[in-house]
Amino acid sequence: MNSKKQFSETLSAGISAIPDASVDCCLVRLPASSVHARQVRALAGELGRLLKPEGSAWLTVDDSRTSRGLDGLPWRVAFVLQNDGWILRNAVVVGIEDGKCETVLFFVKQARYYFDLSAARSALGPSRGDVLLAGRAALADRVVLAACPEGGVVLDLTDGPEARAAADRWGRTLVRVQQAEAAA
């Protein structure tokens, strides 16, 4: 079985047991090696089922540089989801190293969604410059605070420790499905 198909099937099996409309926000990491339009659509369909109507999905998509520039994978993912009815609210390049680039795509299902900017800002420090935090841990903190209400549910599909730490730190419930199982 090829790795893209195995990744998609394992991920779908892992999230199929989660109840409909039970998740406030979802953090997803899409490695370039596992992204294909069909897999993105299947994952988006599952996320649409799992998210509450006012919920949001935050997809970190890897991109890489070639001699001609960036491959543009995050934008291909964004266009697929937009064509399937998702609303792209923002896109931010969060890291560039070793010729690779990470872009976070912030999607919602409807025009009215939960987003508490003041909660995210208040936790980041008193100075204006404190809002600019680097690293995945800071990103997870911001997403959890801004996109998940107190006592809410965060779905973690990132394979990293950051979402768990942020959910614990800010009093949210974490549901985790490990993508690493897909490579086994």
C-alpha positions in Angstrom: 0.0 0.0 0.0 1.4 3.4 -0.9 2.2 5.8 2.0 -0.4 8.4 0.9 -3.2 5.9 0.9 -2.1 4.3 4.2 -1.8 7.8 5.8 -5.4 8.6 4.7 -6.9 5.3 5.8 -5.2 5.3 9.2 -6.2 8.9 9.9 -9.8 8.3 8.8 -10.0 5.2 11.0 -8.7 7.1 14.0 -11.2 9.9 13.7 -14.2 7.9 12.7 -15.0 7.1 16.3 -15.2 10.8 17.3 -18.8 12.0 17.6 -20.3 14.5 15.1 -20.1 18.2 15.9 -18.1 17.6 19.1 -14.9 19.5 18.4 -14.3 23.3 18.8 -11.1 23.5 16.9 -8.7 21.2 15.1 -5.0 21.4 14.6 -3.7 19.4 11.6 -0.2 18.9 10.3 0.0 17.9 6.6 3.5 16.7 5.7 4.2 17.3 2.0 4.7 13.5 1.5 1.1 12.7 2.5 -0.9 15.4 0.7 -3.0 14.6 -2.3 -6.3 16.2 -3.4 -8.3 13.1 -2.6 -6.8 12.8 0.9 -7.3 16.5 1.6 -11.0 16.2 0.6 -11.5 13.1 2.7 -9.8 14.8 5.7 -11.9 18.0 5.2 -15.0 15.9 5.0 -14.2 14.3 8.4 -13.3 17.6 9.9 -16.6 19.1 8.7 -18.4 16.3 10.4 -16.4 16.6 13.7 -16.4 20.4 14.1 -19.2 22.2 15.7 -20.8 24.7 13.3 -18.8 27.6 14.8 -15.6 25.5 14.9 -12.4 26.0 13.0 -9.6 24.0 11.4 -6.0 25.1 11.5 -3.9 23.2 8.9 -0.1 23.5 8.9 1.1 22.5 5.4 4.7 21.9 4.5 6.1 23.3 1.3 9.5 23.0 -0.1 11.8 25.1 -2.3 13.0 24.0 -5.7 15.3 25.8 -8.1 12.2 27.5 -9.4 10.8 28.6 -6.0 8.2 27.2 -3.6 6.1 24.2 -4.7 2.9 26.0 -3.6 1.5 23.0 -1.8 -0.3 25.1 0.9 -2.1 27.0 -1.7 -3.2 23.9 -3.6 -4.6 22.6 -0.3 -6.4 26.0 0.3 -8.0 25.9 -3.2 -9.2 22.4 -2.8 -10.9 23.2 0.6 -12.3 26.5 -0.8 -13.8 24.6 -3.8 -15.4 22.3 -1.2 -17.1 25.2 0.6 -14.7 25.9 3.4 -13.9 29.6 4.1 -10.2 30.5 4.3 -9.9 33.2 7.0 -6.2 33.6 7.0 -2.9 32.1 6.0 0.5 32.7 7.7 4.0 31.5 6.9 5.2 30.4 10.3 8.6 28.9 9.6 11.3 28.6 7.0 14.3 26.4 7.5 16.4 24.0 5.5 14.6 25.0 2.3 11.3 24.0 3.7 8.4 26.3 4.6 5.4 25.9 6.8 2.1 27.7 6.2 -0.8 27.7 8.6 -4.2 27.9 6.9 -7.1 28.9 9.1 -10.5 27.6 7.8 -14.1 27.8 9.1 -17.3 26.2 7.8 -19.5 29.3 8.1 -19.2 33.1 8.3 -20.0 33.1 12.1 -17.4 31.2 14.0 -15.8 31.2 17.5 -12.7 33.4 17.7 -11.6 35.2 20.9 -8.7 37.5 19.9 -8.7 39.2 23.3 -8.1 35.8 25.1 -5.1 35.1 22.9 -3.7 38.6 23.3 -4.1 38.7 27.1 -2.2 35.4 27.6 0.8 36.6 25.4 2.0 39.4 27.6 1.4 43.1 28.4 3.6 44.6 25.7 2.7 45.1 22.0 5.8 43.1 20.9 4.8 40.2 23.1 2.1 39.2 20.6 4.8 38.1 18.1 5.8 34.7 19.4 7.9 32.2 17.5 7.7 28.5 17.4 5.0 25.8 17.4 4.3 26.0 21.1 3.3 29.6 20.8 1.2 28.9 17.8 -0.6 26.1 19.6 -1.3 28.4 22.6 -2.7 31.1 20.3 -5.0 28.7 18.4 -6.3 27.0 21.6 -7.0 30.4 23.2 -8.5 32.1 20.2 -10.4 29.2 18.6 -11.5 27.0 21.5 -13.9 28.3 24.3 -13.1 27.5 27.9 -13.9 23.9 28.6 -14.0 23.2 24.8 -12.5 20.4 22.8 -9.4 20.5 20.7 -8.7 17.8 18.1 -4.9 17.3 17.6 -3.7 15.7 14.4 -0.2 17.1 14.5 2.0 14.4 16.1 3.7 17.0 18.3 3.5 17.8 22.0 2.5 21.4 21.6 -1.3 21.0 21.3 -1.5 18.8 24.4 0.6 21.2 26.4 -1.6 24.2 25.3 -4.9 22.3 26.0 -3.6 21.4 29.5 -2.3 24.9 30.2 -5.6 26.6 29.2 -8.1 24.1 30.5 -9.3 22.5 27.3 -10.0 18.9 26.5 -7.7 17.3 24.0 -8.6 14.5 21.6 -5.5 13.2 19.8 -5.2 11.0 16.8 -1.5 10.3 15.9 -0.6 10.5 12.3 2.7 8.6 13.0 0.6 5.4 13.1 0.0 5.9 9.4 3.7 5.3 8.6 3.7 2.0 10.5 
